[in-house]
């Protein structure tokens, strides 16, 4: 069974847990990047779904995802799906220039958009796996 880690820091979109489970994922859910990194120490999931949150107040990073993505550099098989606000697309592009993302889904988040991306992730996993 494929594993999915959902990192829900702000929310503002439908509960996608039933979708993840219907698609055959074993799901872990956390509400912070710190807890997510702790879960990664126990094993790297096949897919990580996380929100991109631009943060201009950090000295050495621009968002909530830099540290997570740095850890994932050692695990290129993990497919990262990012939810983002369209007005932050230019900031997300800077992150994506440094770290590969499997997919980006713009708000408003819908189950249909996410399902399409997760089916692509599962297909890619089947090809590489």
Rosetta blueprint (number, residue, H / E / L):
1 X L
2 X E
3 X E
4 X E
5 X E
6 X E
7 X E
8 X L
9 X L
10 X L
11 X L
12 X L
13 X L
14 X L
15 X L
16 X L
17 X H
18 X H
19 X H
20 X H
21 X H
22 X H
23 X L
24 X L
25 X E
26 X E
27 X E
28 X E
29 X E
30 X E
31 X L
32 X L
33 X H
34 X H
35 X H
36 X H
37 X H
38 X H
39 X H
40 X H
41 X H
42 X H
43 X L
44 X L
45 X L
46 X L
47 X E
48 X E
49 X E
50 X E
51 X E
52 X L
53 X L
54 X E
55 X L
56 X L
57 X L
58 X L
59 X L
60 X L
61 X L
62 X L
63 X E
64 X L
65 X L
66 X H
67 X H
68 X H
69 X H
70 X H
71 X H
72 X H
73 X L
74 X L
75 X L
76 X L
77 X L
78 X L
79 X E
80 X E
81 X E
82 X E
83 X E
84 X E
85 X L
86 X H
87 X H
88 X H
89 X H
90 X H
91 X H
92 X H
93 X H
94 X H
95 X H
96 X H
97 X H
98 X H
99 X L
100 X L
101 X L
102 X L
103 X E
104 X E
105 X E
106 X E
107 X L
108 X L
109 X L
110 X L
111 X H
112 X H
113 X H
114 X H
115 X H
116 X H
117 X H
118 X H
119 X H
120 X H
121 X H
122 X H
123 X H
124 X H
125 X H
126 X H
127 X H
128 X H
129 X L
